[in-house]
Amino acid sequence: MKAVIINRYGSPDVLQYADVDKPQIKPDQMLVKVYASSVNPIDWKIRKGMLKILTGNRFPIGLGFDVAGEVVEVGSRVTRFQVGDAIYARLDQLTGGAYAEYVAVSEKVAALKPQTMSYEQAAAVPLAALTALQSLRDQGHLQPGQKVLINGASGGVGTFAIQIAKLLQASQVAGVCSSRNIELVKHLGADQVIDYTRQDFTQSNEVYNIVFDVVGKSSLAACRSILHPQGVYITTQPFPGNLLQSFLSALIPGRKYKVIIVKSSGADLAYLKQQIETGKLQSVIDRTYPLAAAAAAHTYSETGRAQGKVVITIAS
Ligand SMILES: NC(=O)c1ccc[n+]([C@@H]2O[C@H](COP(=O)([O-])OP(=O)(O)OC[C@H]3O[C@@H](n4cnc5c(N)ncnc54)[C@H](OP(=O)(O)O)[C@@H]3O)[C@@H](O)[C@H]2O)c1
């Protein structure tokens, strides 16, 4: 089968469109024919070797965590899915491997694909929407009627975070983005949009229960005056200093500092499917690239300017 792999860490041109063996499945896995995947910044961080301490030096490495596809084989212990099911998933393999024609997917990380979405639209959902959901629901403990600010509202995670904050019944959702994304962020349901090229959101007069810094360009110290005394600041950047701050803030009363580390979850994807099918959640796709052009997809994602998601089409 065709897959995009790396044989060394480096710039987008280390991505090779190659012939590799089809994966063998374990008893709790399914073999999935992948119709679409999508790019997340972690994919190019792995490609660059930024997570070498975790991903090691054994090559080839397959990349890509998001899968939308069709089950073509099931392991002996799989009970919830059968051959022919359309599913979507965020892989739990260390480096991913979804940029491929076939991938092995653990039953526990998959859910049926939302029926109202194409494979491309569904492939944009898993990693980014799980991050938004788990940040706001599990780290922020968002309660109906609370106020939320999302910094980085126009990217892969942010476009889902705005919508998920609304569906968890936040009373006011503020999105921070640049001028060209104001209409997009409003369209996704933000009650207030702050253009970071014109206004410093940390100087706002509003007070929020949750500040979700998706792009990790701020800090709890900078956000202190806009964060409720019992509020939660959440970052997507699991740097050692941030993890230490998170540990320390848990020990003392007052504002909490949380670091999201997204978990693969079929149950959460099943919840998101319901929200999608009732029209409460949509994916925003900026560009799509064929599998053979994964290097161009990475180059674009790395600009940090994507509006929503960058999708990789693998089969039609
Ligand atoms: N820890 C975890 O589990 C986890 C999970 C998912 C993602 N992440 C991390 O979260 C980060 C965001 O991921 P993503 O998928 O949302 O990335 P992305 O899609 O590449 O984000 C791009 C967006 O960021 C916006 N942006 C750039 N600079 C900004 C700034 N200074 N202020 C506000 N917005 C800004 C851009 O809008 P403009 O062009 O308008 O600036 C663009 O729309 C990445 O570092 C990723 O690795 C971590």
Ligand as a Chemical Component Dictionary entry (heavy atoms), coordinates in Angstrom:
data_LIG
# 
_chem_comp.id                   LIG 
_chem_comp.type                 NON-POLYMER 
_chem_comp.pdbx_formal_charge   0 
_chem_comp.three_letter_code    LIG 
# 
loop_
_chem_comp_atom.comp_id 
_chem_comp_atom.atom_id 
_chem_comp_atom.alt_atom_id 
_chem_comp_atom.type_symbol 
_chem_comp_atom.charge 
_chem_comp_atom.model_Cartn_x 
_chem_comp_atom.model_Cartn_y 
_chem_comp_atom.model_Cartn_z 
_chem_comp_atom.pdbx_ordinal 
LIG N1  N1  N 0  -1.357 19.255 24.123 1  
LIG C1  C1  C 0  -2.242 18.715 23.271 2  
LIG O1  O1  O 0  -2.834 17.674 23.536 3  
LIG C2  C2  C 0  -2.495 19.428 21.976 4  
LIG C3  C3  C 0  -3.561 18.991 21.154 5  
LIG C4  C4  C 0  -3.819 19.700 19.992 6  
LIG C5  C5  C 0  -3.023 20.793 19.644 7  
LIG N2  N2  N 1  -1.994 21.143 20.438 8  
LIG C6  C6  C 0  -1.156 22.312 20.098 9  
LIG O2  O2  O 0  -1.999 23.447 20.062 10 
LIG C7  C7  C 0  -1.494 24.400 19.148 11 
LIG C8  C8  C 0  -2.614 24.838 18.213 12 
LIG O3  O3  O 0  -3.060 23.747 17.430 13 
LIG P1  P1  P 0  -4.019 24.018 16.183 14 
LIG O4  O4  O 0  -4.273 22.707 15.532 15 
LIG O5  O5  O -1 -5.175 24.862 16.575 16 
LIG O6  O6  O 0  -3.008 24.891 15.270 17 
LIG P2  P2  P 0  -3.263 25.645 13.900 18 
LIG O7  O7  O 0  -4.523 25.152 13.277 19 
LIG O8  O8  O 0  -2.029 25.559 13.111 20 
LIG O9  O9  O 0  -3.465 27.174 14.356 21 
LIG C9  C9  C 0  -3.456 28.120 13.369 22 
LIG C10 C10 C 0  -4.256 29.338 13.818 23 
LIG O10 O10 O 0  -3.562 30.000 14.885 24 
LIG C11 C11 C 0  -3.880 31.389 14.781 25 
LIG N3  N3  N 0  -2.840 32.200 15.440 26 
LIG C12 C12 C 0  -1.514 32.237 15.150 27 
LIG N4  N4  N 0  -0.896 33.113 15.971 28 
LIG C13 C13 C 0  -1.854 33.624 16.790 29 
LIG C14 C14 C 0  -1.854 34.557 17.863 30 
LIG N5  N5  N 0  -0.717 35.182 18.253 31 
LIG N6  N6  N 0  -3.002 34.825 18.500 32 
LIG C15 C15 C 0  -4.150 34.230 18.129 33 
LIG N7  N7  N 0  -4.231 33.342 17.102 34 
LIG C16 C16 C 0  -3.106 33.041 16.455 35 
LIG C17 C17 C 0  -3.883 31.624 13.283 36 
LIG O11 O11 O 0  -4.738 32.709 12.995 37 
LIG P3  P3  P 0  -4.129 34.075 12.358 38 
LIG O12 O12 O 0  -3.541 33.681 11.028 39 
LIG O13 O13 O 0  -5.317 34.926 12.282 40 
LIG O14 O14 O 0  -3.081 34.547 13.329 41 
LIG C18 C18 C 0  -4.452 30.321 12.705 42 
LIG O15 O15 O 0  -5.834 30.398 12.388 43 
LIG C19 C19 C 0  -0.305 23.711 18.456 44 
LIG O16 O16 O 0  0.884  24.122 19.084 45 
LIG C20 C20 C 0  -0.554 22.232 18.720 46 
LIG O17 O17 O 0  0.625  21.454 18.697 47 
LIG C21 C21 C 0  -1.702 20.494 21.591 48 
# 
loop_
_chem_comp_bond.comp_id 
_chem_comp_bond.atom_id_1 
_chem_comp_bond.atom_id_2 
_chem_comp_bond.value_order 
_chem_comp_bond.pdbx_ordinal 
LIG N1  C1  SING 1  
LIG C1  O1  DOUB 2  
LIG C1  C2  SING 3  
LIG C2  C3  SING 4  
LIG C2  C21 DOUB 5  
LIG C3  C4  DOUB 6  
LIG C4  C5  SING 7  
LIG C5  N2  DOUB 8  
LIG N2  C6  SING 9  
LIG N2  C21 SING 10 
LIG C6  O2  SING 11 
LIG C6  C20 SING 12 
LIG O2  C7  SING 13 
LIG C7  C8  SING 14 
LIG C7  C19 SING 15 
LIG C8  O3  SING 16 
LIG O3  P1  SING 17 
LIG P1  O4  DOUB 18 
LIG P1  O5  SING 19 
LIG P1  O6  SING 20 
LIG O6  P2  SING 21 
LIG P2  O7  DOUB 22 
LIG P2  O8  SING 23 
LIG P2  O9  SING 24 
LIG O9  C9  SING 25 
LIG C9  C10 SING 26 
LIG C10 O10 SING 27 
LIG C10 C18 SING 28 
LIG O10 C11 SING 29 
LIG C11 N3  SING 30 
LIG C11 C17 SING 31 
LIG N3  C12 SING 32 
LIG N3  C16 SING 33 
LIG C12 N4  DOUB 34 
LIG N4  C13 SING 35 
LIG C13 C14 SING 36 
LIG C13 C16 DOUB 37 
LIG C14 N5  SING 38 
LIG C14 N6  DOUB 39 
LIG N6  C15 SING 40 
LIG C15 N7  DOUB 41 
LIG N7  C16 SING 42 
LIG C17 O11 SING 43 
LIG C17 C18 SING 44 
LIG O11 P3  SING 45 
LIG P3  O12 DOUB 46 
LIG P3  O13 SING 47 
LIG P3  O14 SING 48 
LIG C18 O15 SING 49 
LIG C19 O16 SING 50 
LIG C19 C20 SING 51 
LIG C20 O17 SING 52 
# 
